[in-house]
């Protein structure tokens, strides 16, 4: 079970790093304002590698978010396994799930909009109002940071929702919790004595 959790967290981390690295690469490769060309009052804009970099980042982000939600399952009270999750873990999971969907929405919007603006805008086929639009500096970097933060929240959600009460009690006992017992051996055999 622990190996499964570790492997899945590594998978999420990899997707997060892909989203971050491609978004940062898009930040350096996106079309700049000085690349806009005007002809007879109409503008043209070349395509940029940031188009595909932004799309790859968005795909990695979506894959991470959906995977974490699928593996974590439902945290609502109607879940049949809800009694196996401690109330503290459930609260953490719900908070991380809610915030991760907010940051996911912002990051995905920035990535998709930024990627779209780096598509070629030919003569007389501009985005709107006969103007060529370019992505402002820092948009892709912000999207990358939000993507990584979203993946980290999804990781915490997954770990909180998949750690049940039995595992919590085992850790508590190993750390000297209230149920700790010390085994003492005497001549008659083994006796279990409660700790002080």
N, C-alpha and C positions, 0 to 999 in steps of 0.2 A: 504493500500500500504506500509506504514512504517513497519507494522508488518511482511509483506511478506519479505521485505528487511532484517529486523533484523533476522528473522527466517532463511533465506538463508545464511546470513553471519555467524550465529551460526553453521549452518551445515558445511560450508566451514572451519570454525575454528576447528570444531571437527575432520574433515578429516585431517587437517594440524597437529593437535596434535597427531592423530593416526600415521601419517607418521613419525613425529619427534620421538615419544616415541618408536616405533618399530625399527626405525633406530638406536637409541641410545642403545636399548637392543641388537641389532645385533652387535653393536660395542664391547660390553662386551662378547658376546657369540661366536664370529666368531673363526674359526679354527686358531690356532697359529702355528708358524714355528716349535716349539718344539714338535708338535704332528705328524709331518711327520715321517713316519717309512720307513726304507730302507731294502730291502731284495734282495740279488744277484744283486745289482746295480739298482733295480727298487724301486720306492717309492709308498707308499700307504697313503691315507689320509681319516680319518673318516668323516662322515657327521656331520653337526653342526646345532643347532637350528637357527643360523643366516640365513640359507637357507629360511625358511618359514617367519622369521621376515622381511627379505629383500623383499620377495614377497608381504607380507601384506602392507609394507610401499609403495611399488611401486603401488599397486592397489589403496590405499587411495589417493596417489598423482595424478594418472590418473583420478580417479573419481572426485576429486576437480577441476582439470584443465578443464576437459570436461564439468562439470556441470556449472562452471562459464562462459565458452564460450557459452554454450547453452542458459543460462538464460540472458546473456548480449546481445547476438545477434551480428549482423554485425555492424561494425563501418565505413564501407566504404561509399563513397559518393553516391552510388547507392541505399542505404537503404531508404525506403519510409518515415521513421520517423526521418531522419537525421536532418531535419529542427527543430525538437523539442529539440535537444540537443545543448547546448551552445558550442561555439567553444573552450572555455577553457576546458570544460569537455571532449569534443571529443579528444583534444590533450592529455590530461591526460590518457584517456582510451586507445588511440593508443600506447602511450609510455609504459604503464603498460602491455598491451597485448603483445607487441613485446618482452619486457624484460622477462616477465613471461614464454614465450615459450622458450627463451634461457636457463633460469635457470631450467625450466622443463626438457629440453633435457639432460642437464648435470646431474641433480639429478637422473633422470630415468636410465641413462646409469650406473651411479655409483651403484645404488641399484640393478639393474638386473645383472650387472657383478659381484658385490660383493656377491650376493646371489648365483649365479652360481658357484663361486669358493668355496662355502661352501658345495657343494654337495659332496657326497662320491666319492673319486677317487681311485678305486680298483687297485690291483696289475696288471701291464701291461695294464691299461686302463686310463692313465693319460690324462691331458688336451691336451698338445702338446709337442713335442720334448722329450718325455719320462720324463717329469718333473711334479712335483706336485706344484701347485701355491696356495699361501695363500694371503688373503687380507691384505694390509698394514694397520697399525694402523692409525685411523683417517678418513678412507675412508667412513665408514658408518655414522660417526658423521657429516662429511662434507655434505653427501647426505641428512641427516636429516635437517641440517640447510638450505640447498638450497631448500628442500621441503617446509619448513615453510615459507621461503621468497617468494617462488613461489605462495603459497596459499594467502599470504598477498597481493601480487601484483594482483592476480586474484580478490580478494575482492575489492580492490581499483578500478580495471577495472569495475567490476559489478556496484559498487555504482556510478561511474562517468557516465557510459553509461545509467543508468536507472534514473538519475536525469535530468529532462527536464527543459526547459527555464521557464515554468510556476512556477515550484517549486523554481527556483533560484530567480525569481522576487518576489515571496511571502516572501522569507527569506530576500531579500534586503529591501522590504517595512517594514517588522517587525523590521529591524535593523536601521530604519531611513534613508532609501535610498532616491533618488531624487524624488520619486513619493509619498512621505508620505503626508497625509492630516490629518488635525485636525478638528474634528466636534465640532462646537460651538453652543450652544443653547441660543436663545434669546426669547423674548416675542412672536414673530411671528412664531416661530417653529425652526426647525433644519436647519442650514446652514453649508455647507462644505467650509472651508476656507483653502487655501494652507498654508503649514508651511513655515517658513523663512529658 
